[in-house]
Amino acid sequence: MTPIQMVDLKKQYLHIKPDIDAAIQSVLDNCAFINGKPVQDFALHLSQYLGVKHVIPCANGTDALQIALMALGLQPGDEVITPSFTYIATTEVIALLRLKPVFVEVDQKTFCIDPGAIEKAITPKTKAIVPVHLYGQAANMEAIMDIAKKHDLFVVEDNAQAIGADYIFANGEKKKTGTIGTIGCTSFFPSKNLGCYGDGGAIFTDDDGLAAQLKMIANHGQRVKYYHDVVGCNSRLDTIQAAILDIKLKKLDEYIAARQKVAAYYNKAFAGHPNITTPSVAPFTTHVFHQYTLVLDGADRDGLHNFLAAANVPSMIYYPVPAHRQKMFASFGGDAYHLPVTDWLTERVISLPVHTEMEDEQLALITTKVLEFFKH
């Protein structure tokens, strides 16, 4: 049995090595390292996969969120509603642009933003909602879009953890996560379900005018070289990373199926355990299991984390400190928030290894060790 890792990128690479090596070599041969043809090819292929008109590649997922908010013409002090139970990038860019993050509660079962909490947090200053499709399944986008329409709000989907997931509307229609709101954003960080071998990100929209604005902002605010219409930034996906992603995009559905198989193994092993709640999948979404996250109750979460580490079984806590309790948001009144579900989850969640190359022997060891901990 090979050593267990949270994500085994080397084994994944070895399975696609000939295609990846050839793609990288082609870029080296052509020497078009910035905005080479593979960047345009990947953007086209990803737009076709997602069923969205425009894909604008950029340097990373955090940039994608920042550029998306910049394109909406928001003003300093405008309020943006977002969950506190998320990776810090989601909320960091809101503050960076001198907007006000308004933290709301998540659903205890799905870990995604609670539409009811959004409705209660809206004020005359609210201009946008940033839902996060956390761990690999969609937030309740139909409810969120109804709220946004009612209050004339923008919706920017943080799809960094759920690319490839399907959202299922009440009428049976399906759309890929990231393509439902005003703008969608994703990250191609190496550990993501669709990850490159460095940093990378992308922005999605069906709006032609917004797409032009997003492209301009990501390219120093220029439509024509050396003529700068707005203050922008320099954020681009380099050609080598695009070439790698174009290879991996062809295998994304296969990778998702592999992760779902791992999740099914875990679900069966832990079914009915009094201290373990396995991931709950909402009826309106598929789950691509970027993370496989348990909720422990009546148990020592940190004790399990340490017990597994001693057995050479990795685990992670996503996330031990919610955004509203981070020092960086003290000036936004973080301490005044009352988010009991978020606080409850941060003390109880633990994520187990899940990736495309997991072996049955590894899964057997992981589940055995988890269950062994509860017998002590």
N, C-alpha and C positions, 0 to 999 in steps of 0.2 A: 504493500500500500504506500502510495506517495504521501508526503506530508500534507496535512490539510491546510488550506488557505481560505480566507474569506472570498477571494476571487483569484482564480489561477490563470493569469493572463499568459504565462509561458506555455502551458499545455494547450490553451486555445490557439495561440500563435502557431504552434507546431502542426496543428491540424490544417491550417490554411497557409502554411509557410510558402509553398511555391507561388501562390497567387499574390500574396503580400510582397514577397521579394521581387517579383516581376513588376508589380505596380510601382514600388519604390525605385527600382532600377530605371523604369521608363521616365520617371520624373528627373532622375539624375542625368539620364541621357539627353533630355530636352532642356534641362537647366532653367525651366520656367518655374522658379521656386515660389513666386508670389503671383496669385491670380492666374495660374496656369489652367489649361483646359480641364484637368480633373476637378477643379473647384466648380466650374459651371456644370460639368457632367453630374457630379454628386448632388448639387442643388436641384437639378432637374429630376434625377432619379428619386430623391427624397420627397420632392413635391408630388411625384406620381404615387409613391408608396402611401403618403399621408392623405392624398386627395385634397391638397391645398394649392392655391394658385401660385403663391410666392414663397420661396425659401431663401432667406438671406443668411449665408454663412458668416460667422464672426469668430473672434479669437477664443471665447470661452462662454460658459453659461452665465456667469455674472455679468459680463458685457452685454449678453443678449437681453437680460432683464433691464439693465441700465438704459440701453439704446431704445428698448420698447417704451419705457416710461418717458424718455426724452422726446420721442416722436409724438406723444399725445398732447404736447403743449401745456403741460401742467405748470402751475405757478408755485413758488415757495409758500409753504403753509397749507397747501391743499392736502386733504386727508386721503390716505390709501389704506383700505381694509385688507388685512392679511392674517393668517394664523401665526401664533407665537410658536407653535410646535412644528418647527421646520429648520432646515439648515440656514445658517445666518445670512447667506448671500441674498436670499429672498427679501429680507427686511433691510439689509445693509444698504442696498442701492436706493431704497426709498429715502433713507436719511441722508445719503450722500448727495442727492439731488435737492436737499432742503425741503422735502415733502415731509408730512407727518405720518409715520406708521401708526395705524390703529389696530391693536392686537385683539383678535377674537378667538373664541373657543373652537375646538375640533370635536368631531364625533368620536365617542369613546371606542366604538367598534372598528371604524374604518381609518381613524387617525387623520382624516381630511377635514377641511374647514366646514363648520356647521352653518348651513344657510340661515337658520333661525337667528344665530348670533350675528350674522352679517346685517340682517334687517334691523336689529336692535341698535347697531353701532352707527347707522347712517345719520349724518348731520348735514346742514346746508353746505359744509366745506368738503364733503365726501365727493371725490371725483373718479375713483377707480377701486376695483377689487382685484387682488392677486391671489387666486386660489392655487394651492399646491397639490399636485397629484402624488401624494406621499407614498413611498415604498413600492409603488408600481400599480396602484389602482386610481381611478378617477374620482375626483370630488363630484358632488351632485351638481353637474353643470346645467342641467335643465332648470333646476330651481334657482341657481345663481344667475343664469341669463334672464330669467323672469324678473328677478330683483333688479338687475342692471337696467333692463328695459324700463321698468316702472320708475326708476329714479334717474334715468339718463346717465348711467355710469359706464366707464370703460372696464373691460375685463382682460387682464393679462394673465394667461395660464403659465404657471411654472411647471413645465413638463419634463424637467431634468431626470426624474426617476421613473417615468411611465411611458416613454416613447414606444409605440407599437400597441398600446392598450386601446381597446375599443370602448367608446361610450355608447350606450343603448338608450335611445329616447323612448318615451312612453308609447309612441306610435310604431316602435320597432325599428326606426331608422338608426343606423350606426354611423358614427364618425370617430376618427382617431383623436385621442387626446392631443391637445395643443392646437386643434383646428376649429374649435367651437367659439372661443372668445374673440375679442377684438384683435388680439395678438397672442401668439404662443411662443414660448421660449424653451430651449433645451440646452443641455450640456453634453459634450462628447468626452468628458473626463474618462481616462482609461478604464475605470471600474464600472462605468455605466453599461447598460444593456447593449447600447450601440456606442462603443468607445473607441477613440483613436489612440495613438501612441505618444500623446503629448496633451496639449490643451486644445480645445475646440468647442464651438457652440453654433447655434443657429436660431433664427427668428422666423416665424411663420405668419402669414396673413393672406386673406382673400381680397383685401382692399387694395386696389391699384395705387391710390394716392398715398396710403400709408406705406406701402412697399417702397415707393420712390423715396419717401422721407426717411425710412429706415436705412436704405442703401446709402443715402446722402450723409446721414449722421455717422454711419460706420466708416465713411471714407472722408474724414476731415471736413464734413459739411459741404462737400463739393459734388455738383452734377457734372461739371466740365472741369478738366484738370486745371488747377491753379486759380479757379474762380469759386470762392467759398461763400455760400449763401447763408449758412448758419454755423454756430459753434458746434463742432462735432467731435469725433474721436477717431483713433486709428485702431480698428478692430477687424481683423481678417483671419480667415482659416487658411493656413498655408497649404501649398499644393501637395506636399507629401502626406499630410494628414487627410486631405480630401481623397487622395488616391486610396489610402488605407480604408477609410470609411466607406467608400464606394464598394469595395470588396466585402466588407462586413455587413453592409446593408442587405446584400443578397441573402445573407444567412440569419437576418434578425428574427424572422418568424421561427426558424429552427432553434435559435438561442432561447427565445421565449418559451417554446415548448419544453426545452430541457430544464429550464428553471421551474416551470409549472410541475414537471415530473418530480423534481426535488421537493417542492412544497407539498405535493400529494403524499410523498413518503413520510415527511415530518408530521403532516396532519394525522395520518393513520397511527403513527407511533405514539403521539401525545393525546389522541382522542379520549375524552372523558376524564383526563387527569384533573383532580380537584384544584391544583395550584396553577395550572397552565391553561391559558386561553390562546388558541391558535388564531391565525389571521382570519378575519371575517371579510368576505367579499360581498360588496353591495350588489343588488340585483341589476343595477343599471351599468355595470362595468365588468370588463375582464381584468384580470390581475396578471401583470408580467413579472412580478416578484423581483424587482431590483433588490429589495431586502425581504428576508423572511423574518418577521418580528413577532415574538411572543410577548404576552403580557402575563407577568407573574403576580399572583395575589396570595397573601399569607405565606410568603417565601422571601428569602434573602437574595435579591437580585444580584447584588454585588458579590455575594458569596458564591453564587453559581458562576458568575463571570470568572472569578479567581480559581474556582474548582476546575473549570474547563481548561483554563490556561495551564494549570499544573499538569493536565493530561494531554497537553499539546493540541488542544482543540480551541481555535480562535473563536471569539465572539465579540460583538461590538454593541455599544449603547448609543443609539441614535434617537434622541439627543438628551444628554444629561442635564443641560441647563436651557430652558426655553428662552426665546428672544426677549420677552418682556422682563426677564430677570438678569439679562446681561448688563454689565456696567456701561456699555456703549449707549444704551437706551435710557440711562438714568434721567437725562434731561427731558425725555419725552414722557416722564411720569410712569415709568415701568412698574415701580413698586406699588402704584395705586390700582393696578389691574387685579381683578379677582377672576382667575381662570382655574377653577378647581380640577376640571378634567385634565387640562394640560399638565398641571402640577402632579396630579395622580399618575399620569402616564410616564412622566420623566423619571419617576421613582421605580417604575415597574417594567419598562420595556427592555428587551434584549434581543439582538439579532444574531441568527446562526448563519454559518456559511451557506451561500447559495450561488452557484455559478454553472456554467455550461459543461464543465468537464468533471463533475463530481462522480465518484465511484460508489457502488453499492456498499463496499467495505467501509468507506469513509462515513457514509450515512449511518451505517449500523453502529459504528463507534460513537459518533456524535450523539445519536439518540440514546444509546446505552448509557453514556456518561451523564447526559442530562437527567435521565430517570434515576440513575444511581445516586445523584446528589440528593434527591428527595427522600431517599431511604435512610439517610444519615440521621 
